[in-house]
Amino acid sequence: MSSNSLNPVPVEFLPPEAEGLVVDLCGEEKQVYRLEELGIRCGCKIRMLCPGETCLLAIEGKKMCLRLGTCADILVHPLTS
């Protein structure tokens, strides 16, 4: 797989079924820590299942619903197959 973007983008910019590699978590320390507890860490692969303010993501085989853009941002490099 290769990156199709030189600059990371917020995960909410991924279209449905697109994948991204997490490169940074930005925001309030408590919120970033919580994302890490949920398994969202730098280096993990995320697939956008259903975009929106509250989106559905697949992370390491698990589906997760998140409200994005409130206190933390997940930055990804979009991936192509």
Residue frames relative to the residue before (quaternion, step in Angstrom):
aa qw qx qy qz dx dy dz
M 1.0000 0.0000 0.0000 0.0000 0.00 0.00 0.00
S 0.1107 -0.7959 0.5922 0.0597 3.52 -1.12 0.62
S 0.5295 -0.6191 0.4766 0.3304 3.52 -1.21 0.48
N 0.2247 -0.7727 0.5741 0.1510 3.58 -1.00 0.78
S 0.7196 0.3375 -0.2312 0.5610 3.57 1.24 0.29
L 0.4067 -0.7155 0.5126 0.2447 3.56 -0.96 0.86
N 0.7554 0.3250 -0.1786 0.5402 3.57 1.09 -0.70
P 0.4847 -0.6578 0.4806 0.3183 3.58 -0.98 0.77
V 0.1950 -0.7608 0.6101 0.1043 3.56 -1.23 0.60
P 0.5833 -0.5443 0.4426 0.4095 3.60 -1.17 0.38
V 0.5964 -0.6092 0.3898 0.3481 3.58 -0.98 0.86
E 0.6192 0.5668 -0.3568 0.4099 3.62 1.04 -0.63
F 0.6005 0.5590 -0.3621 0.4425 3.62 1.25 -0.21
L 0.5152 0.6293 -0.4298 0.3922 3.60 1.25 -0.16
P 0.3977 -0.6973 0.5334 0.2668 3.60 -0.95 0.81
P 0.6962 -0.4536 0.3261 0.4508 3.62 -1.22 0.24
E 0.8431 0.1687 -0.1903 0.4738 3.53 -1.08 0.96
A 0.5117 0.6233 -0.4353 0.4003 3.63 1.23 0.09
E 0.2859 -0.7526 0.5718 0.1578 3.54 -1.22 0.62
G 0.0543 -0.7819 0.6202 0.0321 3.52 -1.25 0.55
L 0.3633 -0.6947 0.5797 0.2222 3.53 -1.25 0.56
V 0.4047 -0.7236 0.5029 0.2443 3.59 -0.66 1.10
V 0.0895 -0.8137 0.5741 0.0178 3.57 -0.78 1.09
D 0.8101 -0.0042 0.0057 0.5863 3.62 1.19 -0.35
L 0.1656 -0.7224 0.6611 0.1170 3.53 -1.28 0.59
C 0.0426 -0.8154 0.5767 -0.0269 3.58 -0.63 1.13
G 0.5392 0.6325 -0.4573 0.3163 3.54 -1.10 0.67
E 0.7744 -0.2948 0.2541 0.4989 3.50 -1.31 -0.43
E 0.6012 -0.6188 0.3779 0.3357 3.55 -0.93 0.96
K 0.6625 0.5109 -0.3108 0.4510 3.61 0.90 -0.89
Q 0.6710 0.4966 -0.2974 0.4633 3.59 0.99 -0.83
V 0.6301 0.5167 -0.3275 0.4783 3.59 1.02 -0.81
Y 0.6368 0.5248 -0.3187 0.4664 3.59 0.97 -0.86
R 0.6538 0.5149 -0.3113 0.4588 3.59 0.95 -0.85
L 0.6285 0.5200 -0.3343 0.4721 3.60 0.99 -0.79
E 0.6478 0.5117 -0.3119 0.4703 3.57 0.99 -0.84
E 0.6229 0.5357 -0.3342 0.4619 3.61 1.04 -0.74
L 0.6810 0.4841 -0.2735 0.4765 3.56 1.12 -0.73
G 0.6118 -0.5821 0.3385 0.4151 3.59 1.29 -0.07
I 0.5494 0.5806 -0.4092 0.4400 3.57 1.28 0.10
R 0.1677 0.7832 -0.5644 0.1999 3.53 -0.27 1.37
C 0.6441 -0.4822 0.4067 0.4328 3.54 -1.26 0.31
G 0.7693 0.3353 -0.2714 0.4713 3.54 -0.93 0.96
C 0.6222 0.5301 -0.3711 0.4407 3.61 1.15 -0.28
K 0.4122 -0.6987 0.5341 0.2380 3.54 -1.25 0.57
I 0.1309 -0.7801 0.6110 0.0306 3.55 -0.98 0.99
R 0.1249 -0.7601 0.6310 0.0921 3.57 -1.11 0.73
M 0.3505 -0.7254 0.5580 0.1990 3.56 -0.84 1.03
L 0.1882 -0.7939 0.5706 0.0931 3.58 -0.62 1.11
C 0.7917 -0.0546 0.0774 0.6035 3.55 0.90 -0.95
P 0.2504 -0.8013 0.5232 0.1466 3.62 -0.32 1.20
G 0.3506 0.7110 -0.5707 0.2141 3.52 -1.32 0.30
E 0.7204 -0.3942 0.3073 0.4809 3.57 -1.28 -0.01
T 0.7160 0.1592 -0.1240 0.6683 3.53 1.14 -0.75
C 0.0623 -0.8427 0.5344 -0.0197 3.56 -0.33 1.25
L 0.3508 -0.6896 0.5893 0.2326 3.50 -1.37 0.31
L 0.0654 -0.8071 0.5861 -0.0270 3.56 -0.71 1.19
A 0.2455 -0.7039 0.6361 0.1989 3.53 -1.30 0.43
I 0.0103 0.7887 -0.6103 0.0738 3.55 -0.73 1.15
E 0.8372 -0.1345 0.0424 0.5284 3.55 -0.59 1.21
G 0.7596 -0.4127 0.1980 0.4620 3.57 0.86 1.01
K 0.6593 0.4672 -0.3123 0.4995 3.58 1.26 -0.02
K 0.3327 -0.7189 0.5708 0.2159 3.57 -1.06 0.76
M 0.0150 -0.8029 0.5939 -0.0485 3.53 -0.97 0.93
C 0.2408 -0.7479 0.6036 0.1356 3.56 -0.99 0.87
L 0.0149 0.8132 -0.5791 0.0570 3.58 -0.76 1.08
R 0.3094 -0.6771 0.6251 0.2345 3.53 -1.21 0.58
L 0.2157 -0.8275 0.5129 0.0756 3.54 -0.45 1.27
G 0.8112 0.3529 -0.2247 0.4086 3.52 -1.33 0.40
T 0.4928 0.6625 -0.4505 0.3395 3.61 1.15 0.24
C 0.8334 -0.0390 0.0657 0.5474 3.60 0.58 -1.10
A 0.7820 0.1853 -0.1048 0.5858 3.58 1.25 -0.19
D 0.2270 -0.7523 0.6039 0.1337 3.55 -1.21 0.60
I 0.2366 -0.7238 0.6330 0.1393 3.53 -1.15 0.78
L 0.1167 -0.8014 0.5848 0.0466 3.58 -0.56 1.16
V 0.0656 -0.8145 0.5759 -0.0256 3.55 -0.89 1.03
H 0.3368 -0.6308 0.6418 0.2771 3.50 -1.39 0.30
P 0.3898 -0.7078 0.5282 0.2609 3.64 -0.62 1.04
L 0.2357 -0.7748 0.5766 0.1083 3.57 -1.06 0.85
T 0.1694 -0.7326 0.6458 0.1328 3.51 -1.29 0.52
S 0.4353 -0.7052 0.4867 0.2762 3.56 -1.13 0.50
